[in-house]
Amino acid sequence: MATAADFALAPAGRISLPRAPQLPRFGLPLSGTALARTAAQIYDTDLVVDLGDAIGSGRWWRGFGTLGLLIGTALALGSHTPSLVAPAPPPLSPSKLEEARFDRISPLAFGSVTGRQVPANAMVRRLAETPERPRVELSANIGSGGLEGALRRAGVGRDDLEVISGLLRGISSLSGGKPGTGLNIVLGRRESKAVPRPLEFLSYRASFENKVEIKRGADGQLAVKNIPIRIDNTPLRVTGEVGGSLQRAARAAGLPANIVAEYMRQLGYAMDIQRDIGKRDKFEIIVSHRRAETGETEMGQLLYAGLMNGRSNVSLMRWGNSGEFFWQTGEGVRKGLIRTPVQGARQSSGFGMRFHPLLGYSRMHQGVDFAARAGTPILASAGGRVVLAGWGGGYGNVVVLDHGKGMRTRYAHMQSIGVRNGQQVSQGQQIGRVGSTGLSTGPHLHYEVWMNGKPVDPRSVKLLGGSQLGGADLQKFRGEMARLKKLPAAGSAG
């Protein structure tokens, strides 16, 4: 037999392949008998025919017939197959059904546990008590019970609480703590369930400027670590355009409601916030502000209240221990009447002759009306003594204040009265709520000012004397105001 090496060494054109040997057919001698020819024909017959090739030829029809013969034979044999008959098993009793339930796997699709429960044997030993985790880490928040109450709920024992109280002396109070402050607590292993777990670690924000960590050392004793937090005390300056509402614009700039209320109150001492403020006016508010290096912020009190309208610009700043506001000239703000004793109200009627909607004729309107929602707080326009607090006929529920030097103010149609006769009130103090009692067409405040027994227009009242800064104190005041006004604006609206 020629190999690959033989082909490589043979001269070109002189390679010859060996002829395949002729195999005997069915072991019969290759003779001319009829039996040999028949056997040879059967051997050469192709029983497996591709029915997709030479469709319609004699070879194709032979293959199609063979396929039909095979299918018919299979159907004939299958129709005589005997059925296997066996008795049906009886239904399981409830006890056997419950026992078989443990061997099912279908509950696994719903996350349940399956399997047969094996009873205890000689190799199983009952534990004296359930084992506990050696270390418990948890988080808690200080509630109304203070730090001590939160630690007790977390499982800290009395002995550890006494030690913590001593460690926190001068730093924080165990009975205090700002509600909502988060606590990180780690409790260690205990000897038995009859005693509380020992405190291993405690961490919380004791104040805005300090963080406290209490940790148990290698000697088994608790030790405290006070971690100061750097604070940026730069005040926050916010400016913007009044637009449709000064109050809404200030709130939209990110200022809290109490700061905006204080700002509106101080402006009310200096101007008529219903008539003297336009949509194009600019407001300027500066508040004390603290920002911790950890990202937390805290907003304090109002420091500066300004409004620029090109006509009667207002610049007011808090100064002194009393927290009083002064003009840029050093003159005290709270030296006159609050022009609008109802915050957020709209002046619906002015001073002078008008047609009375209920009485049906014109008469002198001795004050001004401020329309507001029922229940809106009413403020004393100046400090004084209550000379009347009760029913006033057509005035409804009414309060009259005596401010001295012949000046009195009257507040009518109140829903409720918050002061009593003879009581001394301060400027800006709430004395009642807006209502619609007496001769009234809707919720509003009827406000009057009387000078020496005669009604006058509140806008024409001469200002009373107030505080006045001078000398070195005035120079410091002006320097501080200039510094605050140079701060970059951190927010704006409008």
C-alpha positions as CSV (number, residue, x, y, z in Angstrom):
1,M,0.0,0.0,0.0
2,A,1.5,3.4,-1.0
3,T,2.2,5.9,1.7
4,A,2.5,9.7,1.7
5,A,6.3,9.3,1.4
6,D,5.8,7.2,-1.7
7,F,3.7,9.9,-3.3
8,A,6.3,12.5,-2.5
9,L,9.2,10.5,-4.0
10,A,7.5,9.2,-7.1
11,P,8.2,10.8,-10.5
12,A,5.6,13.3,-11.7
13,G,2.8,11.6,-13.9
14,R,3.8,8.1,-12.9
15,I,1.7,7.7,-9.7
16,S,-1.0,4.9,-9.8
17,L,-3.5,4.1,-7.2
18,P,-4.3,0.5,-6.2
19,R,-7.7,-0.8,-7.3
20,A,-10.2,-1.6,-4.6
21,P,-10.9,-5.3,-4.2
22,Q,-14.3,-6.6,-5.1
23,L,-16.1,-8.0,-2.1
24,P,-18.2,-11.1,-2.4
25,R,-21.9,-10.4,-2.2
26,F,-23.6,-12.3,0.6
27,G,-20.7,-14.8,0.5
28,L,-22.1,-16.4,-2.7
29,P,-19.8,-17.4,-5.5
30,L,-19.7,-14.9,-8.3
31,S,-21.4,-17.2,-10.9
32,G,-24.1,-16.7,-13.5
33,T,-26.9,-18.4,-11.6
34,A,-30.2,-16.7,-11.2
35,L,-29.9,-16.8,-7.4
36,A,-26.7,-14.9,-7.5
37,R,-28.1,-12.2,-9.8
38,T,-31.2,-11.8,-7.6
39,A,-29.1,-11.5,-4.5
40,A,-26.9,-8.9,-6.2
41,Q,-29.9,-6.9,-7.2
42,I,-31.3,-6.8,-3.7
43,Y,-28.0,-5.9,-2.3
44,D,-27.7,-2.9,-4.7
45,T,-31.3,-1.8,-4.1
46,D,-31.4,1.7,-2.2
47,L,-34.2,1.3,0.3
48,V,-33.5,4.8,1.9
49,V,-34.6,7.3,-0.7
50,D,-34.5,11.0,-0.4
51,L,-38.1,12.0,-1.2
52,G,-37.0,15.6,-1.9
53,D,-34.8,14.5,-4.8
54,A,-36.0,13.4,-8.4
55,I,-39.7,13.7,-7.5
56,G,-41.8,11.5,-9.7
57,S,-39.1,9.2,-10.8
58,G,-39.3,5.4,-10.4
59,R,-36.7,5.6,-7.6
60,W,-38.8,8.2,-5.8
61,W,-42.0,6.2,-6.1
62,R,-40.2,3.1,-4.7
63,G,-39.1,5.1,-1.7
64,F,-42.6,6.6,-1.2
65,G,-44.0,3.1,-1.2
66,T,-41.5,1.9,1.3
67,L,-42.4,4.7,3.7
68,G,-46.1,3.9,3.4
69,L,-45.4,0.3,4.1
70,L,-43.5,1.1,7.3
71,I,-46.3,3.4,8.5
72,G,-49.0,0.9,7.9
73,T,-47.0,-1.8,9.7
74,A,-46.5,0.4,12.7
75,L,-50.3,1.2,12.9
76,A,-51.2,-2.4,12.5
77,L,-48.9,-3.5,15.3
78,G,-50.0,-0.7,17.6
79,S,-53.7,-1.3,17.3
80,H,-53.3,-4.8,18.8
81,T,-51.3,-3.8,21.9
82,P,-53.0,-5.1,25.1
83,S,-53.8,-2.6,27.9
84,L,-52.1,-3.0,31.3
85,V,-54.7,-3.2,34.0
86,A,-53.8,-2.6,37.7
87,P,-55.9,-1.7,40.8
88,A,-55.9,2.1,41.7
89,P,-54.3,2.9,45.0
90,P,-56.6,3.9,47.9
91,P,-56.7,7.6,48.9
92,L,-54.2,8.6,51.6
93,S,-55.6,9.2,55.1
94,P,-55.0,12.6,56.7
95,S,-52.2,11.4,58.8
96,K,-50.4,9.8,55.8
97,L,-51.1,12.8,53.7
98,E,-49.4,15.1,56.3
99,E,-46.5,12.7,56.5
100,A,-46.1,12.7,52.7
101,R,-46.2,16.5,52.6
102,F,-42.7,16.6,53.9
103,D,-41.4,14.8,50.8
104,R,-42.9,17.2,48.3
105,I,-40.8,19.7,46.5
106,S,-43.6,22.0,45.2
107,P,-43.4,24.3,48.3
108,L,-39.8,25.1,47.4
109,A,-41.1,27.3,44.5
110,F,-42.7,29.6,47.2
111,G,-39.6,29.7,49.4
112,S,-40.8,27.3,52.1
113,V,-38.7,24.6,53.7
114,T,-39.6,21.0,53.0
115,G,-38.1,17.7,54.1
116,R,-38.8,15.0,56.7
117,Q,-38.2,15.8,60.3
118,V,-35.9,13.3,61.9
119,P,-36.5,12.6,65.6
120,A,-33.6,13.0,68.1
121,N,-31.3,10.2,68.6
122,A,-28.3,9.4,70.8
123,M,-26.1,11.8,68.9
124,V,-28.4,14.8,69.6
125,R,-27.9,16.7,72.8
126,R,-30.3,19.4,74.1
127,L,-28.8,22.8,74.8
128,A,-29.2,24.3,78.2
129,E,-30.2,27.7,76.6
130,T,-30.4,29.2,73.2
131,P,-27.0,30.6,72.1
132,E,-26.6,34.4,71.7
133,R,-24.6,36.5,69.3
134,P,-21.4,37.6,70.9
135,R,-21.8,41.2,69.6
136,V,-24.9,43.2,68.8
137,E,-24.7,46.3,66.7
138,L,-27.8,48.6,66.5
139,S,-29.0,52.1,65.8
140,A,-31.4,54.1,67.8
141,N,-32.8,57.7,68.0
142,I,-33.2,60.0,71.0
143,G,-36.9,60.5,71.9
144,S,-38.8,62.3,74.5
145,G,-37.0,60.4,77.3
146,G,-33.6,61.8,76.3
147,L,-30.4,60.0,75.9
148,E,-30.9,57.8,78.9
149,G,-34.3,56.6,77.7
150,A,-32.9,55.7,74.3
151,L,-30.0,53.7,75.9
152,R,-32.4,51.9,78.2
153,R,-34.6,50.8,75.3
154,A,-31.5,49.6,73.5
155,G,-30.6,47.3,76.5
156,V,-27.8,49.3,78.3
157,G,-27.7,48.3,81.9
158,R,-28.0,50.6,85.0
159,D,-24.3,50.3,85.9
160,D,-23.1,51.4,82.5
161,L,-25.6,54.3,82.5
162,E,-24.1,55.6,85.8
163,V,-20.6,55.4,84.3
164,I,-21.8,57.2,81.1
165,S,-23.4,59.9,83.2
166,G,-20.1,60.7,84.9
167,L,-18.2,60.6,81.6
168,L,-20.5,63.1,80.0
169,R,-20.4,65.6,82.8
170,G,-19.4,68.9,81.3
171,I,-20.0,67.7,77.7
172,S,-23.6,66.6,77.5
173,S,-26.5,65.6,79.7
174,L,-27.7,62.0,80.0
175,S,-31.3,63.2,80.5
176,G,-31.1,65.6,77.5
177,G,-30.3,65.3,73.9
178,K,-32.1,66.7,70.8
179,P,-35.0,64.4,69.8
180,G,-34.2,62.6,66.6
181,T,-30.5,62.5,67.2
182,G,-29.1,59.1,65.9
183,L,-27.1,56.8,68.2
184,N,-24.7,54.0,67.1
185,I,-24.5,51.4,69.8
186,V,-22.5,48.2,70.1
187,L,-23.3,45.7,73.0
188,G,-20.9,42.9,73.9
189,R,-21.1,39.4,75.2
190,R,-22.8,38.8,78.6
191,E,-22.4,36.0,81.0
192,S,-26.1,35.0,81.1
193,K,-29.4,36.2,80.1
194,A,-30.1,37.4,83.6
195,V,-27.7,40.4,83.2
196,P,-27.7,43.1,80.6
197,R,-25.1,43.2,77.8
198,P,-22.2,45.5,78.5
199,L,-21.8,48.6,76.4
200,E,-18.8,48.3,74.1
201,F,-19.3,51.4,72.0
202,L,-21.5,54.5,71.7
203,S,-21.3,57.3,69.2
204,Y,-23.7,60.3,68.7
205,R,-23.9,64.0,67.9
206,A,-23.9,65.6,71.4
207,S,-24.3,69.1,69.9
208,F,-23.9,70.9,66.6
209,E,-20.2,71.5,67.4
210,N,-19.3,68.2,69.1
211,K,-19.5,64.5,68.5
212,V,-19.1,62.1,71.4
213,E,-17.6,58.5,71.3
214,I,-17.6,56.2,74.4
215,K,-15.6,53.0,74.0
216,R,-14.6,50.2,76.3
217,G,-10.9,49.7,76.5
218,A,-8.7,46.6,77.0
219,D,-8.9,47.1,80.7
220,G,-12.7,46.8,80.6
221,Q,-13.3,50.4,81.5
222,L,-15.4,52.9,79.5
223,A,-13.7,56.0,78.2
224,V,-15.1,59.1,76.5
225,K,-13.7,61.0,73.5
226,N,-15.0,64.4,72.6
227,I,-14.6,65.1,68.9
228,P,-14.9,68.8,68.0
229,I,-16.5,69.7,64.6
230,R,-15.4,72.7,62.7
231,I,-18.2,75.2,62.2
232,D,-18.4,78.1,59.6
233,N,-20.5,80.9,61.2
234,T,-20.7,83.1,58.1
235,P,-24.2,84.7,57.9
236,L,-26.5,83.8,55.0
237,R,-27.6,86.6,52.7
238,V,-30.7,86.1,50.5
239,T,-32.0,88.6,48.0
240,G,-34.8,88.6,45.4
241,E,-37.7,90.3,43.7
242,V,-41.0,90.7,45.5
243,G,-43.2,89.7,42.6
244,G,-46.8,88.8,43.5
245,S,-46.1,88.3,47.2
246,L,-43.2,89.3,49.4
247,Q,-43.9,86.5,51.8
248,R,-44.1,83.8,49.1
249,A,-41.0,85.1,47.4
250,A,-39.0,85.0,50.6
251,R,-40.2,81.4,51.3
252,A,-39.3,80.4,47.7
253,A,-35.8,81.6,48.3
254,G,-35.4,78.9,50.9
255,L,-36.0,80.8,54.1
256,P,-38.0,79.1,56.9
257,A,-41.4,80.4,57.9
258,N,-40.3,81.8,61.3
259,I,-37.5,83.9,59.7
260,V,-40.0,85.2,57.1
261,A,-42.5,86.1,59.8
262,E,-39.9,88.0,61.8
263,Y,-38.8,89.8,58.6
264,M,-42.4,90.8,57.8
265,R,-43.0,92.0,61.4
266,Q,-39.9,94.2,61.4
267,L,-40.9,95.7,58.1
268,G,-44.3,96.4,59.5
269,Y,-42.7,98.7,62.1
270,A,-41.0,100.7,59.4
271,M,-43.5,100.9,56.5
272,D,-47.0,100.0,55.3
273,I,-46.4,96.6,53.8
274,Q,-49.7,96.7,52.0
275,R,-49.2,100.0,50.1
276,D,-45.5,100.7,50.1
277,I,-44.3,97.5,48.4
278,G,-44.4,96.9,44.7
279,K,-43.8,93.9,42.5
280,R,-40.5,95.2,41.2
281,D,-39.1,95.9,44.7
282,K,-36.0,94.0,45.9
283,F,-35.9,92.3,49.3
284,E,-32.7,91.6,51.2
285,I,-32.6,89.2,54.2
286,I,-29.6,88.2,56.3
287,V,-29.8,85.5,58.9
288,S,-27.2,83.9,61.2
289,H,-26.1,80.6,59.7
290,R,-23.8,77.8,60.8
291,R,-22.4,75.1,58.5
292,A,-20.6,72.1,60.0
293,E,-17.7,70.4,58.2
294,T,-19.8,67.3,58.1
295,G,-22.3,69.1,55.9
296,E,-25.1,69.8,58.4
297,T,-26.5,73.4,58.4
298,E,-28.4,75.4,61.1
299,M,-30.2,78.7,60.6
300,G,-30.4,81.1,63.5
301,Q,-32.1,84.5,64.0
302,L,-32.8,87.3,61.6
303,L,-29.9,89.8,61.5
304,Y,-30.9,92.2,58.8
305,A,-34.1,93.2,57.0
306,G,-34.0,95.3,53.9
307,L,-36.3,96.4,51.1
308,M,-35.3,98.5,48.1
309,N,-38.0,100.2,46.1
310,G,-36.4,103.5,45.1
311,R,-38.8,105.6,47.2
312,S,-38.5,104.6,50.8
313,N,-35.7,102.1,51.1
314,V,-35.6,100.2,54.4
315,S,-32.4,99.0,56.1
316,L,-32.9,97.5,59.5
317,M,-30.4,95.5,61.6
318,R,-30.5,93.7,64.9
319,W,-28.2,95.3,67.6
320,G,-27.6,95.0,71.3
321,N,-28.4,92.5,73.9
322,S,-32.1,93.2,73.7
323,G,-32.2,92.2,70.0
324,E,-33.9,95.5,69.0
325,F,-33.8,96.5,65.3
326,F,-32.4,99.9,64.2
327,W,-32.4,101.9,61.0
328,Q,-29.1,102.5,59.3
329,T,-29.1,105.9,61.0
330,G,-29.0,104.3,64.4
331,E,-32.6,105.2,65.2
332,G,-34.8,102.5,66.8
333,V,-37.5,100.9,64.6
334,R,-40.0,100.2,67.3
335,K,-40.9,103.8,68.0
336,G,-44.1,104.0,66.2
337,L,-47.2,102.0,65.4
338,I,-47.2,98.8,63.4
339,R,-48.7,100.0,60.1
340,T,-50.4,96.7,59.4
341,P,-51.4,94.9,62.6
342,V,-52.5,91.7,60.6
343,Q,-49.7,89.9,58.8
344,G,-50.5,89.0,55.1
345,A,-53.7,91.1,55.1
346,R,-55.0,93.3,52.3
347,Q,-56.3,96.8,53.1
348,S,-59.9,96.7,51.8
349,S,-61.1,100.1,53.0
350,G,-59.4,103.4,53.9
351,F,-60.0,106.2,56.3
352,G,-62.7,108.8,55.5
353,M,-66.2,109.1,54.2
354,R,-67.7,106.0,52.6
355,F,-71.0,104.3,51.8
356,H,-71.7,101.7,54.5
357,P,-72.7,98.4,52.8
358,L,-75.0,97.3,55.7
359,L,-76.5,100.6,56.9
360,G,-77.1,101.8,53.3
361,Y,-75.9,105.4,53.7
362,S,-72.6,107.3,53.7
363,R,-70.9,108.0,56.9
364,M,-67.4,108.6,58.3
365,H,-65.2,105.6,58.4
366,Q,-63.0,106.2,61.4
367,G,-60.4,103.6,60.7
368,V,-59.0,101.2,58.0
369,D,-60.1,97.7,57.2
370,F,-57.8,94.8,56.6
371,A,-59.3,91.7,54.8
372,A,-57.8,88.4,56.0
373,R,-58.8,84.8,56.6
374,A,-60.8,84.1,59.7
375,G,-58.5,83.1,62.6
376,T,-55.5,85.2,61.3
377,P,-53.6,86.6,64.4
378,I,-54.0,90.3,65.2
379,L,-51.0,92.1,66.7
380,A,-50.9,95.1,69.1
381,S,-49.6,98.0,66.9
382,A,-47.8,99.4,70.0
383,G,-47.2,98.6,73.6
384,G,-49.9,99.6,76.1
385,R,-52.7,98.7,78.5
386,V,-56.0,96.9,77.7
387,V,-58.8,99.2,78.6
388,L,-61.6,97.2,76.9
389,A,-61.7,93.5,75.9
390,G,-65.2,92.3,75.2
391,W,-68.4,92.9,73.2
392,G,-68.7,96.3,71.5
393,G,-72.1,96.3,69.8
394,G,-71.7,96.9,66.1
395,Y,-67.9,96.5,66.5
396,G,-68.5,92.9,67.6
397,N,-65.6,91.5,69.7
398,V,-63.4,94.5,70.3
399,V,-60.1,95.3,72.1
400,V,-59.0,98.9,72.9
401,L,-55.4,99.7,74.0
402,D,-54.2,102.8,75.7
403,H,-50.6,103.7,74.7
404,G,-50.2,106.9,76.8
405,K,-49.8,110.5,75.6
406,G,-53.4,110.6,74.5
407,M,-53.2,107.8,72.0
408,R,-55.5,104.8,71.8
409,T,-56.1,102.0,69.2
410,R,-59.2,99.9,68.6
411,Y,-59.4,96.4,67.0
412,A,-62.9,95.3,66.0
413,H,-64.9,92.4,64.6
414,M,-62.6,89.8,66.2
415,Q,-63.3,86.1,66.1
416,S,-61.7,85.7,69.5
417,I,-60.0,87.9,72.1
418,G,-56.7,86.9,73.6
419,V,-56.2,89.5,76.3
420,R,-58.1,90.7,79.3
421,N,-59.0,94.1,80.8
422,G,-56.1,95.8,82.6
423,Q,-53.5,93.6,81.0
424,Q,-50.2,95.2,79.8
425,V,-49.2,94.2,76.3
426,S,-46.1,94.7,74.2
427,Q,-45.8,95.8,70.6
428,G,-46.3,92.9,68.2
429,Q,-48.0,90.8,70.8
430,Q,-51.0,88.8,69.7
431,I,-54.3,90.1,71.1
432,G,-56.9,88.2,69.2
433,R,-57.9,86.7,65.8
434,V,-59.6,88.0,62.7
435,G,-63.4,87.4,62.6
436,S,-66.7,88.8,61.3
437,T,-68.6,89.6,64.5
438,G,-70.9,92.7,64.8
439,L,-71.8,94.7,61.7
440,S,-69.5,92.9,59.3
441,T,-69.8,91.6,55.7
442,G,-66.9,89.2,56.0
443,P,-63.8,88.3,57.9
444,H,-61.6,91.4,58.4
445,L,-60.1,93.7,61.0
446,H,-61.4,97.2,61.6
447,Y,-58.5,99.2,63.0
448,E,-58.7,102.7,64.5
449,V,-56.3,105.2,66.0
450,W,-57.5,107.9,68.3
451,M,-55.4,111.0,69.4
452,N,-56.7,113.0,72.3
453,G,-60.3,111.7,71.8
454,K,-60.4,112.1,68.0
455,P,-60.0,109.5,65.3
456,V,-57.1,110.0,62.9
457,D,-55.7,108.3,59.8
458,P,-53.2,105.7,61.0
459,R,-50.9,106.7,58.2
460,S,-50.7,110.2,59.5
461,V,-49.8,109.5,63.1
462,K,-46.6,111.1,64.2
463,L,-44.0,108.7,65.5
464,L,-43.3,108.4,69.1
465,G,-39.8,108.8,70.5
466,G,-37.6,105.7,70.5
467,S,-34.0,104.4,71.1
468,Q,-31.1,106.2,69.4
469,L,-27.5,104.9,69.0
470,G,-24.6,107.3,69.2
471,G,-20.9,107.7,69.6
472,A,-18.7,104.6,69.3
473,D,-21.7,102.3,69.5
474,L,-23.1,103.9,66.4
475,Q,-19.8,103.5,64.5
476,K,-19.7,99.8,65.4
477,F,-23.3,99.4,64.3
478,R,-22.6,101.0,60.9
479,G,-19.5,99.0,60.4
480,E,-21.3,95.7,61.1
481,M,-24.1,96.7,58.7
482,A,-21.7,97.5,55.9
483,R,-19.9,94.1,56.5
484,L,-23.2,92.2,56.3
485,K,-24.3,93.9,53.1
486,K,-21.0,92.9,51.4
487,L,-21.7,89.2,51.9
488,P,-22.3,87.3,48.7
489,A,-25.9,86.4,48.0
490,A,-26.4,82.7,48.7
491,G,-29.9,82.5,47.3
492,S,-32.4,84.6,45.4
493,A,-36.0,84.6,44.2
494,G,-37.9,86.3,41.5
